[in-house]
Amino acid sequence: MQHKPFLPRLNGPALAAAYLLAAFLPLGLARTQSVAPADQWELAAAAMGLVALWGMAVQFVTSGRFESVSGRLGIDKIMAFHKMAALWVALALVLHPLAYVLPTWAEDPDLGWIRLRFYLTDPAYLSGVVALGALIVLILTSVLRDALPWPYEAWRGLHVILGLVAVLGGLHHAVAVGRFSAQGVLAGFWGLVALGIGVVMATLYGWRWWQLHRRPWRLASVSKRADRMWELDIQPAPGTPPLPYHAGQFVWMTEGRRRFPLLDHPFSIADSPRRDGLSLLVKESGDFTNRIGDLPEGRVIGIDGPYGEFTLEAQGGAAVLLIGGGVGIAPILGILRDMRARGETRPVRLAYAVGQPANFACLEELRAARSALDLRLWLLSEDGPHEDDILEGRLTRTRLGEMLDGLDPVQTRALICGPGPMVVGVSDTLLDLGMPMRNVVYERFDYAGGARSRQDRARTRNILSVGAALALGVAGFALMG
Ligand SMILES: Cc1cc2nc3c(=O)[nH]c(=O)nc-3n(C[C@H](O)[C@H](O)[C@H](O)COP(=O)(O)OP(=O)(O)OC[C@H]3O[C@@H](n4cnc5c(N)ncnc54)[C@H](O)[C@@H]3O)c2cc1C
């Protein structure tokens, strides 16, 4: 069944414009308040507080769980924004008390320290200090996540709690002692923001928890597809409606008594929407996935989705390159299965790269697809070929050039999913080979940083320009006096 979005899904520039307009709203409302005269540093300090507080609140909807926010961008881009916005929010919050005392500091450093100590220790400012502390711990635990000895779920729970402490502390601080926010229209505005955060939390952890229980799915079968890789056939339980989705999207999945949104895991749908139910291809890689092959048939499964923009519907194109590395073949397989089901006629070039031949999943199905589609296949294993049609080594520039041979790079779309370094290398090489950046789409299974492609760097520049626009807004607010 095809997926029709419930709410309009905005593209990147529209979302950036909406973000900026909304961030400037508290500054505009502050202008309507009559407050005691303030110098430019105090105005800048207040503006940074207002913009940072709004930015913190928005972080709750840029978590990748709201399709109307992340639907047109995909999880990679929305997580990149989420991470970078956290940094400018933190920077503004650290500068917020400093800018208040800066003029005093310049004239009399001792008095400057006394004022700063007062802001950090006076009980009236406690909620603001707690908010700042929570945000700093949140950012440190996120940057150091891979080094922390905690299960991912514990980190995720802490992340939500620290985020709530930071934003609620910040809201309390604003309405308790804020120069502009303590009364009038801005106090009402922050009340609405608090309400909005309540609605977001109720949606994520109340409504979605209820949906996981009200609309259960069942595990129909688990089959081994490669070394430590399993295919799950999941079907809606009686009364559960089918899931409308596009091939290549992903769902959040939980099972049995773990059916709570904080305990779910993202998995790409390795299936065509033209088939009933969902197929997931899961690689053992940690606490949850290591047990996936032992799940009994009939086990209740919770499915939340679909999410993501890694789809052909979103990309179009006269010819298609599909490139999967390791378990990154999962969404690629879904797209291929859907192309077969739809009787696709465009030329399709598919490369599947693994470390060892034992890691290849569904090889026979891929080979058989050649008789139904205009498909050419590159199967690559770093560790020896073992079979005639398997090439040894990686997806080099020469091999990517072969894949594009006879195709117009400008009319071709590439969808890449795999380990970070492979995605980066392949994406950059395809750009070198003449493909426009907008035609190269990728999804990574890990949000952690790591290697960055040219497209990542372009994305970073775009996101930073949003941060720069916010800084200009703050400066304008201060300079207008
Ligand atoms: C959009 C997307 C699609 C994915 N599709 C597939 C797929 O089709 N097949 C597949 O095998 N894997 C897929 N993954 C990766 C899969 O979600 C993780 O391997 C799995 O969640 C690991 O859980 P664990 O408890 O077994 O391992 P852990 O040891 O808990 O985690 C290993 C790593 O997996 C990531 N991870 C763990 N839990 C989560 C979570 N709840 N949310 C986000 N990341 C998490 C973290 O980076 C963590 O460091 C996908 C990931 C993303 C983001």
The ligand as an ORCA input file, in Angstrom:
! r2SCAN-3c Opt
* xyz 0 1
  C      17.362      4.756      9.580
  C      18.001      3.466     10.076
  C      17.689      2.268      9.445
  C      18.283      1.082      9.882
  N      17.989     -0.083      9.226
  C      18.570     -1.233      9.615
  C      18.286     -2.469      8.934
  O      17.495     -2.518      8.008
  N      18.895     -3.588      9.384
  C      19.784     -3.568     10.450
  O      20.296     -4.625     10.815
  N      20.076     -2.427     11.092
  C      19.485     -1.265     10.719
  N      19.763     -0.107     11.390
  C      20.678     -0.154     12.536
  C      19.925     -0.714     13.743
  O      18.907      0.180     14.137
  C      20.899     -0.900     14.912
  O      21.879     -1.818     14.505
  C      20.175     -1.479     16.096
  O      19.259     -0.544     16.614
  C      21.213     -1.878     17.141
  O      20.562     -2.196     18.349
  P      21.239     -3.194     19.379
  O      20.540     -3.078     20.700
  O      21.291     -4.557     18.807
  O      22.716     -2.697     19.477
  P      23.367     -1.666     20.488
  O      24.619     -2.253     20.985
  O      22.360     -1.190     21.491
  O      23.653     -0.467     19.509
  C      24.630     -0.495     18.508
  C      24.539      0.835     17.782
  O      23.300      0.865     17.045
  C      22.704      2.163     17.147
  N      21.420      2.026     17.842
  C      21.105      1.185     18.827
  N      19.840      1.348     19.227
  C      19.360      2.341     18.472
  C      18.119      3.005     18.421
  N      17.119      2.663     19.204
  N      17.976      4.009     17.538
  C      18.974      4.366     16.736
  N      20.173      3.783     16.724
  C      20.361      2.770     17.583
  C      23.654      3.023     17.936
  O      24.501      3.714     17.022
  C      24.468      2.040     18.718
  O      25.732      2.527     19.018
  C      19.177      1.084     10.980
  C      19.464      2.297     11.619
  C      18.893      3.474     11.182
  C      19.218      4.762     11.886
*
